[in-house]
Amino acid sequence: MESSSQRCIVCGQERSAGIAIWDQFICQPCEQEMVKTDVSDEKYPFFIHQMRQIWLRKNA
């Protein structure tokens, strides 16, 4: 959990609670929604795309 406000790579909102993966931040509401999302859900490809941004930024 982070104590300072950071921009979520999924929703783009400034939040203080969430997780950091490498240098990228995912807010707690997005993290919880991703965990509950089934692979057949419409939002699943969106979450995959956003998570790929972590990998792309790390290798840039």
Steps between C-alpha positions, in 0.01 A plus 500: 500500500621846413437800725552779243264570213591342166331470160347158429605349167155340462252780577730803494375628836724636775475262797700423810406134560613231260792291380818582310630264233849607402449876479131490400207547738161324503241642739316275743157527328653401162699219658186360663300528178774325299517213749121448477482529119435177313688434175168508312414848634506794255751688719757219504679604177518859629670385820746287300583799282561724802717238671711469183589866544703399806707260292542746212611783728745273681664397171499847342 
